Amino acid sequence: VQLQASGGGLVLSGGSLRLSCAASGKISGVNVRGWYRQAPGKERELAATIINNGITNYEDSVKGRFTISRDIRKNTVTLQMNSLKPEDTAVYFCYAKTNYERIYWGQGTLVTVSS
């Protein structure tokens, strides 16, 4: 499975950004997709995930501000990030997990929120 992330960039506090992650390769076994993020000096943490049945999961601090969605035909997962805060500044990593618990990572994309 190959994951190609796009989006990210610099935005003012309160602004919005959209991240996209396109998957290719043997994706039939993937049952969870999403985004993790790693802020400077911190460990990587879950931001949002979506399971094949459509159930979503969000880190508490992004609930109500971030929305994860998927386009099954395009094998793409999108993270819409609204009301961004400086503490959302991080490298965001596209993520996929298979039925056999194998994990794939895309390249990171930097999101910088300035106050």
Secondary structure as the mmCIF struct_conf table of DSSP 4:
data_model
#
loop_
_struct_conf.conf_type_id
_struct_conf.id
_struct_conf.beg_label_comp_id
_struct_conf.beg_label_asym_id
_struct_conf.beg_label_seq_id
_struct_conf.end_label_comp_id
_struct_conf.end_label_asym_id
_struct_conf.end_label_seq_id
STRN STRN1 GLN A 2 GLY A 7
STRN STRN2 GLY A 9 LEU A 12
TURN_TY1_P TURN_TY1_P1 SER A 13 GLY A 14
STRN STRN3 LEU A 17 SER A 24
BEND BEND1 GLY A 25 LYS A 26
TURN_TY1_P TURN_TY1_P2 SER A 28 GLY A 29
STRN STRN4 VAL A 30 GLN A 38
TURN_TY1_P TURN_TY1_P3 PRO A 40 GLY A 41
BEND BEND2 LYS A 42 LYS A 42
STRN STRN5 GLU A 45 ILE A 51
TURN_TY1_P TURN_TY1_P4 ASN A 52 ASN A 53
BEND BEND3 GLY A 54 GLY A 54
STRN STRN6 THR A 56 TYR A 58
HELX_RH_3T_P HELX_RH_3T_P1 ASP A 60 VAL A 62
TURN_TY1_P TURN_TY1_P5 LYS A 63 ARG A 65
STRN STRN7 PHE A 66 ASP A 71
TURN_TY1_P TURN_TY1_P6 ILE A 72 ASN A 75
STRN STRN8 THR A 76 MET A 81
BEND BEND4 SER A 83 SER A 83
HELX_RH_3T_P HELX_RH_3T_P2 PRO A 86 ASP A 88
STRN STRN9 ALA A 90 THR A 98
TURN_TY1_P TURN_TY1_P7 ASN A 99 TYR A 100
STRN STRN10 ILE A 103 SER A 114
#
